[in-house]
Amino acid sequence: MAAPAPARRRAAPSAPRPAATRSPGAAVAPAAPPRAAGVDVRPVRPGGERAPLRVVAPRPRHRRRAGRRTALAALAIAVAAPLSVVGLYADMTAGQVRLARLQQQLTAEQQRQNTLELRVARLENPSTIVAEARVQGMVPASKVTQIPEVPVGVEAAAPSTAASSQPRASVSTSGSRSSSTRSSTRS
């Protein structure tokens, strides 16, 4: 075992020490309980010398606690801020991936729409309809009869099988109407 370190001795003060002065803002130690007169309670150092007296400020416990709370709050903010930024960045990236997927689907559906519109246009073409009719065994009509348009809400008269003797309006090639009587028979 190591020998205990020898106690240090202070040299005796050559001059009397000035009285302790308080700095502004330093706290004064609480008053000691009354003691018997002439009793020195200072600790005795080796060699019989008494330690000098000094004013001791009380520990600022509330300041330390407030400092600790402030430090913990700052640490929490320093940790939470980057984590929240990372979380928001991850959410934004997921949204961008979803947006890219939806844009691809939109492009595919637009191409499909264009293909279907082109197919409908080809099928609606009169020459395609005539060709398909011939494939199914249909033949062109020898006589085409135009059916007059009947306005909505007006009852149409039943078609008669007898020849009509009423005068009819006919349209000439110049576009003017003339009234004439037809006496042709229908077959």
Buried (B, 14 or more C-beta within 10 A) or exposed (E): EEEEEEEEEEEEEEEEEEEEEEEEEEEEEEEEEEEEEEEEEEEEEEEEBEEEEEEEEEEEEEEEEEEEEEEEEEEEEEEEEEEEEEEEEEEEEEEEEEEEEEEEEEEEEEEEEEEEEEEEEEEEEEEEEEEEEEEEEEEEEEEEEEEEEEEEEEEEEEEEEEEEEEEEEEEEEEEEEEEEEEEEEEE
